[in-house]
Amino acid sequence: MKIFVSILFFVCLFCPFHAFSEEIEIDSEVFSVEPGQNFFIIKAGEALGVEIGDGLIVHRDGERIAAAYIVEIGPELSAVEIIDIEKGKMIQEGDSILIVKKVGLEPRYDTGSAYTEAEEDISLYQDFEGQYPGILAEQDLLIMDIERDPKRVFTYCGVVLRENGFSIIASNRAAGVLQATKPIDLSLIGELWADAFAEIDHKLSVSFEIRGEGDFSRLTISSFQEHSQKDKFVKRAVTEFSTHYNELLELASQIKERSEY
């Protein structure tokens, strides 16, 4: 018996928590959708064991419409943000939802990118010629070359952020790094359960890195959406499917224009 207990102790010590977890499925449906937004409401909440960060699939008549994840929960309803959506498709009230989650000992904390492992092998290098010339996208990063020295770009980066409602939380001119945040207004959720839950926070976090490259500066932007409720927290990269993506493109464009003026 002592030998068995010792073996069990070492198994528990060295095996990852997910070894003791299992997957469960929760079926639901879309409760409401606000046109032009990448957030919607589903008929599943705390009563069914839903947590922020849980991933889900939206489907209709057996066809996949979108992938999403939960960013805020109520007793019977939850707010969901779209990760990606099939081209030409729109989420509608009444669409079916499948939530697959692990239950067990592992903590709820998600900092994943919206890209799958299969997509990581694909070059996601995109050029926004036209409305945003000179901005390149590589996976979760936006990259832009600016024909000015790093100190000038750094200064106007801070100016543009403040003008667009961001609060700068970290600034290092020598290293060429700026970090800023901005609250995300989820009025769609507030109308449903108002202040029923305390300690709810949604924000957009953006990091700017400015490096000198000979006669020009290279601006690299990385960004995340962060959602927390009580003791739960989820953080995911901003992707082209997010309503904040064009906001970041506009920020980069303004920084370039002001720096080169």
N, C-alpha and C positions, 0 to 999 in steps of 0.2 A: 504493500500500500504506500509506503514512504517513497519507493522508487517511482510509482505511478504519479504521485503528487508532485514530485520533483520534475518529472518530464512535463507534466501539464503546466507547471509554473514557467518553465523555459519556453514552451510553445506560446503561451500567452505573452511573454516578455518580448519575444523576437518576431512573432508573426504580425503582419499589419492588421489593423482593425477591420479592414474590409473583408478579411477572411471569415469573419464572424457575422457579416451582414448578408442580407438577401434583397432581391429586387421585388417590388410590388408594383402593380399597375392600378391607376386610378382613371376611370372614364368620366368625362364631363362634357360640357359644351360651352360655346361662346355665348356670353350673356349680353354684351353690348360692345360696339366698335365706334370709335370716333373717327370720321373721315379725315385723312391727311396726317394721322398720327400713327406711330408705331407701337402704341400701347392699346391694350384692350382688356376687357373684364371677362373672367370665366366663372362658371358656377361650381367652384370648389374652394374651400378655405380650411381654416383650422380644424373644423369638425371632421374633415376627412384626412387630417394629418399632413396637409400641404405646408411646405416651408419655402421661404424665399431662396432662390437659387435652383429650385427644382426645374428640370428641363421638361419640355412637352412638344408634342407634334399636333398640328392642326390638320385635320383631314376631312374630306367630303366625298361620300360615295366611294370610299376606298382609295381615293386619290390624295396624295400628300399635297398640302397647300403651303405650309410654313413650319418652321421650327422657332421656338421661343423659350423664354424662361421667366419664372415668377419673381416679381420685384417687390410686391407688397401683398399681405394677406389680411383678410377679415374673417369673421366667424364662418360665413357661408360663401363669400366671394373673394377672388384674388385678382390683382392687377398683373398683367403679363406684358413683357416687351419682346418684340419680334427680333430674332437673330438673323433669319433669312427667309425669303418668300419666293415661291416659284414665279418665274417670269410671266407676266400677264394675269396673275391671280390676285384676288382680293379676299380678305377674311370677312366673313359675313356672320351675322347673328344666327345662332343655331348650328354652326359648324361643330363637328365633333372634336373632342380633345382627348389625347392619351398622354397621361403623365406616368413616366417610369422612374421610380426613385429607389434608392437603396436605403434600407432600414437596418439599424444595428448600432454599433458603438462609435462609428466615425463621426467627427464633428461636421457641422454645416458651415463650410467656408469655401467659396469658389472664386478663383481669380483667373479662370480660363479665358482663352481667346475664343472668339466665335468660330474660328476655323477648325475643321476636323483634321485628324492626323493625315488622312488621304489628301486633303487640300494643301497641307504643308509642303508636299512635294511639287506642287504646281507653282510656277512663277506668277505672283500676283502683282506684277509691275504695270502700273496703269498711268497713262499720260492724259491730263485734263486740258488738252488744247481747246481753244475756243473761249469759254467763259473764264476759265482759270488757267491761262497759259503758264507753262514752266513748273507746274506742281506735279510731282510724281508720287504715286502710291505704291508702296511695297509692303504687302500684308497689312499689319496694323500701324504702319508709319506713313506720314506725309513728309515729303522731302522737297525742298526748294532752294535753288541757288540765287543769291542776291548780290548784285554788283556793288557792294559797299563793304567797309571793314566791319568786323564783328562787334566792336563797341557801339557803333552807330545803330546796327541792327538790334542789338540788345536793348538800347534805349527806346527805340520805337516799338519793339515787341512789348515792353512794359506799358507804354502809352496806349497802344491799341487794345491790350487786354483790359485795362481799366475803363476805357471808353465803351467797351462791350459788356460791362457788368461783371467782370471777373475780379476776384480777390487774390492778390499775389501772396502765397504762403511761404515761398522760399525764393531767394534771389542771390546768385553768386556771379557777379560780373567777371571775375577772373577766370572762372571755369566756363562761363558762357551758358549758364543753366538757369531757367526760370520755371517755377511751378505755380499753377493757379487753379482755383476752383470756382464753380458757379452753381448755385442751387438749380435743381431740375424741378419745374413746376408740373406736378401731376394733378391738375385740377379735376381731371376725369375721376380720380379716385376719391378726392375730397368730397365730391358731391354724393358719394355712396355711403360713406360712414364717418365723415367729418373727423372729429377728434376722438373717436372711439379708442384709438390706440396711441399711446404716447411713445416717445423716442423713435420716431420714424424720420429717416433722413435720405434724401435722394440728391446726388450732386454729380456734376461733370468735372473731372480732374484732368488737367492738361499739363504736359511737360514739354518745354522748349529747350533744345540744345543748339547752340550757335558755335560753329567752328570755322576758323579761317582756312581757306583753301587757295592760297596764292593771292590773286587779285580779286577774289570774291569770298563771300561767306556762305556756308551751307547751313540751312535751317532745317532741323528735323523735329517733327511734332509727333508725340505719342499721347494717346488719350484713353480714358476709361470712364465708364459710368459706374458709380458706386451707390449701392442701396443697402440700408441697414434698418432693422426693425427689432427693437428690444435687444436681445443678445445675438441676433442673426445678422450675417453680413455677406454680401455678394459683390463682386467686382468683375466687370467684363470690358474688353476693349471695344471702342467705338468702331463700327464698320460702316460700309456704304449703305446698309439698310437702315441705319439709325437716322432719326430726324436731326441729330446734331452733326452729322457728317458735313453737310453743306455749310454749317456754321464754322467748322474748322477750316474748310477750304476758303471761306470768306476772310477769316482771320489771317491766314497765310498770305492771301492776296493783298490785304490792307497793309500788312507789315512790309511786304516787298515794295508796294507803291510808295509808302511813306518814307522808307529808308532810301530809295533811289531817287526821290524827288529832288 
